[in-house]
Amino acid sequence: MTDDIRKRLHRTRRVTTPWSNDERRGTTGARLDELLERWETGYDWGVHERRIGEFPWATVRAGDHDLRLIHQRSTNPGAPVVVLLHGWPDSVLRFERVLPLLADVHVVVPALPGFPFAAPLTAPGMSANRIAGILADGLDALGCSRYTVSGGDVGGTIAEILAAQRPDRVAALHLTNIAPQRALTADPAKLAPDAAAYLGRAAQWFRTEGGYIAEQSTRPNTLAVALGDSPAGLAAWMVEKLESWSDGPAFTTDELLTWVSAYWATGTIGTSFTTYVEPVDLPDRIDTPTVLSVFRHDIKPEPRSYAEAFLNIRDYVEHQAGGHFAAWEQPEAYADDVRRAVKLAG
């Protein structure tokens, strides 16, 4: 870890509020102190950086953009291709525990533009739709003519768009959530009763938990300064989500710091807001065969009837354990469901 971040951490000005000990109001003061002390005095980013660097990285030209990705090849040249798409506030590290479980297929894990480990992003307009196009071009450059796409969060939205853009390429989908933007525009009168009821639950979640979306989508410049200049601020912002969206103690302190350090070291917290800022254009319906994995402790799991209004759901798999970062929290269950989708692909 550089001297710069150690100095910043050492000089952190502790900020207290009347709710500093209330975890319902965000990262508590005590939890933040624990994280920052470890980050300053005991955590070694270099060890993790070297491990991450040992992934089978590749860079391909995708239109006018460089796409960095992990390309784990099977020993069987004819094995199916699986594309894994991460979300926010994470990175390709979401799939670190799944990669060894999918050694018999070719796996591609793109670092989404604007996120850690991706090529630098400087221009606006990097919407989920544009990212899907870049991924399609990048997969063409890799020689992937047919593949199964798996993702959640932002990655799930991009997976839906990619399937709509390239139905000749995307053979099957595996998702852990439906694009959340659908809940903002869906007509409850056209939905089954339990699907319409879900819209109410989703709306309640957006009211009570979605403040970060409003800030990241409307004032990214302001927020990027606060988080990009303060490791304490970045840790508080990210760890709140990583811990509250997962099922139980899914991360050790060092694992949390690694996911946060990935953003700090690459300076990408501001550019990771791009898919929140730029408008998204979703197709009304996608006919690609789809497996939906519903992990009980995810932030707003959808009923099957709701998913079927937009997607060709062939398999709806409910898991009693796991949360928003299921590929990390429940890698075996996640890999099994990816294989369900691969079978649908034929």
C-alpha positions as CSV (number, residue, x, y, z in Angstrom):
1,M,0.0,0.0,0.0
2,T,1.3,3.4,-0.9
3,D,2.5,6.0,1.6
4,D,-0.2,8.4,0.2
5,I,-3.1,6.2,1.3
6,R,-1.5,5.4,4.7
7,K,-1.1,9.2,5.3
8,R,-4.7,9.8,4.3
9,L,-6.0,7.1,6.5
10,H,-3.9,8.3,9.4
11,R,-5.2,11.9,9.0
12,T,-8.9,10.8,8.8
13,R,-11.1,13.2,10.6
14,R,-13.6,11.2,12.5
15,V,-17.1,12.5,11.9
16,T,-19.9,11.7,14.4
17,T,-23.6,12.1,14.1
18,P,-26.4,11.5,16.6
19,W,-26.8,8.1,14.9
20,S,-23.2,7.0,14.7
21,N,-24.0,3.7,16.5
22,D,-27.1,2.9,14.5
23,E,-26.4,0.6,11.7
24,R,-29.8,1.3,10.2
25,R,-28.4,4.8,9.4
26,G,-25.3,3.5,7.5
27,T,-21.8,2.4,8.4
28,T,-21.3,2.8,12.1
29,G,-18.5,4.8,13.6
30,A,-17.1,1.7,15.4
31,R,-17.2,-0.4,12.2
32,L,-15.5,2.3,10.2
33,D,-12.8,2.7,12.9
34,E,-12.1,-1.1,12.7
35,L,-11.9,-1.0,8.9
36,L,-9.6,2.0,8.8
37,E,-7.3,0.8,11.5
38,R,-6.8,-2.5,9.6
39,W,-6.4,-0.7,6.3
40,E,-3.7,1.6,7.7
41,T,-1.7,-0.8,9.8
42,G,-2.2,-4.4,8.8
43,Y,-3.7,-4.8,5.3
44,D,-1.4,-5.4,2.4
45,W,-3.0,-4.5,-1.0
46,G,0.1,-5.7,-2.8
47,V,-0.6,-9.3,-1.9
48,H,-4.1,-9.1,-3.4
49,E,-3.0,-7.0,-6.3
50,R,-0.5,-9.7,-7.3
51,R,-3.1,-12.4,-6.9
52,I,-5.6,-10.5,-9.1
53,G,-2.8,-9.9,-11.7
54,E,-2.4,-13.7,-12.0
55,F,-5.9,-14.1,-13.5
56,P,-5.7,-14.9,-17.2
57,W,-6.2,-11.3,-18.3
58,A,-6.6,-10.3,-21.9
59,T,-7.4,-7.1,-23.8
60,V,-9.4,-7.0,-27.0
61,R,-10.4,-4.2,-29.3
62,A,-14.1,-3.7,-29.2
63,G,-15.1,-1.1,-31.8
64,D,-13.4,2.1,-30.6
65,H,-12.9,0.8,-27.0
66,D,-10.3,-1.5,-25.4
67,L,-12.1,-4.2,-23.4
68,R,-10.1,-5.8,-20.6
69,L,-11.3,-9.2,-19.4
70,I,-10.5,-12.5,-17.7
71,H,-10.4,-15.3,-20.2
72,Q,-10.3,-18.7,-18.5
73,R,-10.1,-21.3,-21.2
74,S,-11.2,-24.9,-20.8
75,T,-8.9,-27.7,-21.9
76,N,-11.7,-28.7,-24.2
77,P,-11.5,-26.4,-27.3
78,G,-15.2,-27.2,-28.0
79,A,-16.5,-26.4,-24.6
80,P,-19.4,-23.9,-24.2
81,V,-18.7,-20.3,-23.5
82,V,-20.0,-18.5,-20.4
83,V,-19.8,-14.8,-19.9
84,L,-20.1,-13.5,-16.3
85,L,-21.1,-9.8,-15.8
86,H,-20.6,-8.1,-12.4
87,G,-22.4,-5.1,-11.0
88,W,-21.9,-2.3,-8.5
89,P,-20.3,-1.8,-6.1
90,D,-18.1,-4.7,-7.1
91,S,-15.9,-5.8,-10.0
92,V,-14.7,-9.0,-11.6
93,L,-13.8,-10.1,-8.0
94,R,-17.5,-11.0,-7.6
95,F,-16.7,-14.2,-9.5
96,E,-13.4,-15.1,-8.0
97,R,-14.9,-18.1,-6.2
98,V,-16.9,-19.3,-9.1
99,L,-14.0,-19.4,-11.6
100,P,-12.5,-22.7,-10.3
101,L,-15.9,-24.3,-10.4
102,L,-16.3,-23.6,-14.1
103,A,-13.0,-25.0,-15.3
104,D,-14.7,-27.3,-17.9
105,V,-16.2,-24.3,-19.9
106,H,-14.6,-21.3,-21.4
107,V,-15.3,-18.4,-19.1
108,V,-15.1,-14.7,-20.0
109,V,-15.4,-12.1,-17.2
110,P,-15.2,-8.6,-18.6
111,A,-14.2,-5.7,-16.5
112,L,-17.1,-3.4,-17.3
113,P,-16.1,0.0,-18.7
114,G,-15.8,2.5,-15.9
115,F,-15.2,-0.2,-13.3
116,P,-12.0,-1.4,-11.6
117,F,-9.4,-3.1,-13.9
118,A,-11.1,-1.8,-17.1
119,A,-9.5,0.4,-19.7
120,P,-9.6,4.1,-18.7
121,L,-13.0,5.8,-19.3
122,T,-13.0,9.5,-20.0
123,A,-15.9,10.3,-22.2
124,P,-19.6,10.4,-21.3
125,G,-22.3,8.3,-22.9
126,M,-21.2,4.9,-21.5
127,S,-24.8,3.6,-21.0
128,A,-25.7,0.0,-20.3
129,N,-26.8,-0.2,-24.0
130,R,-23.4,1.0,-25.2
131,I,-21.6,-1.3,-22.8
132,A,-23.6,-4.2,-24.2
133,G,-22.5,-3.3,-27.7
134,I,-18.9,-3.1,-26.6
135,L,-19.2,-6.6,-25.0
136,A,-20.7,-8.0,-28.2
137,D,-17.8,-6.6,-30.2
138,G,-15.2,-7.8,-27.7
139,L,-16.7,-11.3,-27.7
140,D,-16.6,-11.3,-31.5
141,A,-12.9,-10.4,-31.3
142,L,-12.3,-13.4,-29.0
143,G,-14.0,-15.6,-31.6
144,C,-17.0,-16.4,-29.4
145,S,-19.9,-17.0,-31.7
146,R,-22.4,-18.4,-29.2
147,Y,-22.5,-18.1,-25.4
148,T,-24.5,-18.1,-22.2
149,V,-24.5,-14.8,-20.3
150,S,-24.8,-14.7,-16.5
151,G,-25.1,-11.6,-14.4
152,G,-26.8,-9.6,-11.7
153,D,-27.2,-6.0,-10.7
154,V,-25.9,-3.7,-13.5
155,G,-24.5,-6.9,-15.1
156,G,-27.9,-8.4,-15.2
157,T,-29.3,-5.3,-17.0
158,I,-26.5,-5.4,-19.5
159,A,-27.1,-9.2,-20.0
160,E,-30.7,-8.5,-20.9
161,I,-29.8,-5.8,-23.4
162,L,-27.0,-8.0,-24.9
163,A,-29.5,-10.8,-25.4
164,A,-31.9,-8.4,-27.2
165,Q,-29.1,-6.8,-29.3
166,R,-27.5,-10.1,-30.3
167,P,-30.1,-13.0,-30.2
168,D,-27.9,-14.8,-32.7
169,R,-25.0,-14.9,-30.2
170,V,-26.7,-15.2,-26.7
171,A,-28.0,-18.7,-26.4
172,A,-29.2,-18.5,-22.9
173,L,-29.4,-16.1,-19.9
174,H,-28.7,-16.7,-16.2
175,L,-29.8,-13.8,-14.0
176,T,-30.0,-13.1,-10.3
177,N,-32.4,-10.2,-10.8
178,I,-34.5,-8.5,-13.4
179,A,-33.4,-5.1,-14.6
180,P,-34.6,-2.8,-11.8
181,Q,-35.6,-0.1,-14.2
182,R,-38.5,-2.3,-15.2
183,A,-40.2,-1.8,-11.9
184,L,-40.3,2.0,-12.5
185,T,-42.3,1.7,-15.7
186,A,-44.3,-1.5,-15.5
187,D,-48.1,-1.3,-15.6
188,P,-49.5,-3.2,-12.6
189,A,-52.8,-3.6,-14.5
190,K,-51.0,-5.8,-17.0
191,L,-49.4,-8.0,-14.4
192,A,-50.5,-11.0,-12.4
193,P,-51.6,-10.2,-8.8
194,D,-48.4,-11.3,-7.1
195,A,-46.3,-9.5,-9.7
196,A,-48.3,-6.3,-9.2
197,A,-47.8,-6.6,-5.5
198,Y,-44.1,-6.9,-6.0
199,L,-44.1,-3.5,-7.6
200,G,-45.3,-2.1,-4.3
201,R,-42.5,-3.8,-2.4
202,A,-39.9,-2.6,-4.9
203,A,-41.2,1.0,-4.6
204,Q,-40.9,0.7,-0.8
205,W,-37.3,-0.4,-1.2
206,F,-36.5,2.5,-3.5
207,R,-38.0,4.9,-1.0
208,T,-36.1,3.6,2.0
209,E,-32.9,2.2,0.5
210,G,-32.4,3.8,-2.9
211,G,-31.0,7.2,-1.9
212,Y,-27.6,6.2,-3.3
213,I,-29.2,5.8,-6.7
214,A,-30.6,9.3,-6.7
215,E,-27.2,10.8,-5.8
216,Q,-25.1,8.7,-8.2
217,S,-27.5,9.3,-11.1
218,T,-28.0,13.0,-10.6
219,R,-24.9,14.4,-9.0
220,P,-22.0,12.0,-9.9
221,N,-19.4,14.8,-10.0
222,T,-20.1,15.9,-6.5
223,L,-20.1,12.4,-5.1
224,A,-17.0,11.4,-7.0
225,V,-14.9,14.1,-5.3
226,A,-16.1,13.1,-1.8
227,L,-15.4,9.4,-2.4
228,G,-12.4,9.6,-4.7
229,D,-10.4,11.9,-2.4
230,S,-11.2,10.1,0.9
231,P,-10.5,6.4,1.5
232,A,-12.6,6.6,4.7
233,G,-15.5,8.0,2.7
234,L,-15.1,5.3,0.0
235,A,-15.0,2.6,2.6
236,A,-18.1,3.9,4.4
237,W,-20.0,4.2,1.1
238,M,-19.1,0.8,-0.3
239,V,-19.0,-1.4,2.9
240,E,-22.5,-0.3,3.9
241,K,-23.8,-1.9,0.7
242,L,-21.5,-4.9,0.7
243,E,-22.5,-5.9,4.2
244,S,-26.2,-4.9,4.3
245,W,-26.9,-6.5,0.9
246,S,-25.3,-9.9,1.7
247,D,-26.5,-12.8,3.8
248,G,-24.7,-12.7,7.1
249,P,-21.0,-12.2,7.4
250,A,-20.1,-12.9,3.8
251,F,-16.8,-11.0,3.9
252,T,-13.8,-10.9,6.1
253,T,-12.4,-7.5,6.9
254,D,-9.5,-8.0,4.4
255,E,-11.9,-9.2,1.7
256,L,-14.0,-6.0,2.2
257,L,-10.8,-3.9,2.0
258,T,-9.7,-5.7,-1.2
259,W,-13.0,-4.9,-2.9
260,V,-12.7,-1.3,-1.7
261,S,-9.0,-1.0,-2.6
262,A,-9.8,-2.2,-6.1
263,Y,-11.8,1.0,-6.6
264,W,-9.2,3.2,-4.8
265,A,-6.2,1.9,-6.6
266,T,-7.9,2.3,-10.0
267,G,-9.6,5.6,-9.3
268,T,-12.9,4.3,-10.7
269,I,-15.5,5.1,-8.1
270,G,-16.7,8.2,-10.2
271,T,-16.7,6.4,-13.5
272,S,-18.5,3.4,-12.0
273,F,-21.6,5.6,-11.8
274,T,-22.0,5.8,-15.5
275,T,-24.8,3.2,-15.9
276,Y,-26.7,5.1,-13.2
277,V,-26.3,8.5,-15.0
278,E,-26.9,7.4,-18.6
279,P,-30.5,6.5,-19.7
280,V,-31.2,2.8,-20.4
281,D,-33.3,1.5,-23.2
282,L,-34.8,-1.9,-22.4
283,P,-36.8,-4.1,-24.8
284,D,-40.3,-4.9,-23.6
285,R,-39.6,-8.6,-23.7
286,I,-36.7,-10.9,-24.3
287,D,-37.3,-14.4,-25.7
288,T,-33.9,-15.9,-24.9
289,P,-34.3,-19.0,-22.6
290,T,-33.6,-17.8,-19.1
291,V,-32.7,-19.2,-15.7
292,L,-33.5,-16.9,-12.8
293,S,-31.8,-17.6,-9.5
294,V,-33.5,-16.0,-6.5
295,F,-31.4,-15.8,-3.4
296,R,-33.6,-15.3,-0.3
297,H,-31.6,-12.5,1.2
298,D,-31.1,-10.4,-2.0
299,I,-32.4,-6.9,-1.8
300,K,-35.6,-7.3,-3.7
301,P,-36.1,-10.8,-5.1
302,E,-38.8,-11.0,-7.8
303,P,-41.6,-13.6,-8.0
304,R,-41.7,-15.8,-11.0
305,S,-44.9,-14.2,-12.5
306,Y,-43.1,-10.8,-12.5
307,A,-40.1,-12.2,-14.3
308,E,-42.2,-14.0,-16.8
309,A,-43.8,-10.7,-17.9
310,F,-40.5,-9.7,-19.4
311,L,-38.3,-12.8,-19.9
312,N,-38.6,-16.3,-21.2
313,I,-38.2,-18.0,-17.8
314,R,-37.5,-21.7,-18.3
315,D,-36.2,-22.3,-14.8
316,Y,-36.9,-20.4,-11.6
317,V,-34.6,-21.5,-8.8
318,E,-35.1,-20.4,-5.2
319,H,-32.2,-20.5,-2.7
320,Q,-32.7,-20.3,1.0
321,A,-29.2,-18.8,1.6
322,G,-27.3,-16.0,-0.2
323,G,-27.8,-12.4,-1.0
324,H,-27.0,-9.8,-3.6
325,F,-23.4,-11.0,-4.2
326,A,-24.5,-14.6,-4.7
327,A,-21.6,-15.6,-6.9
328,W,-19.3,-14.7,-3.9
329,E,-21.6,-15.9,-1.1
330,Q,-22.9,-19.1,-2.6
331,P,-20.5,-20.0,-5.4
332,E,-21.5,-23.7,-5.7
333,A,-25.2,-22.8,-6.0
334,Y,-24.4,-20.1,-8.5
335,A,-22.2,-22.3,-10.6
336,D,-24.9,-25.0,-10.6
337,D,-27.5,-22.5,-11.9
338,V,-25.1,-21.3,-14.6
339,R,-24.9,-24.9,-15.8
340,R,-28.7,-25.0,-15.9
341,A,-28.5,-22.1,-18.4
342,V,-25.7,-23.8,-20.4
343,K,-28.0,-26.8,-20.8
344,L,-30.8,-24.6,-22.1
345,A,-28.3,-23.2,-24.6
346,G,-27.9,-26.7,-26.0
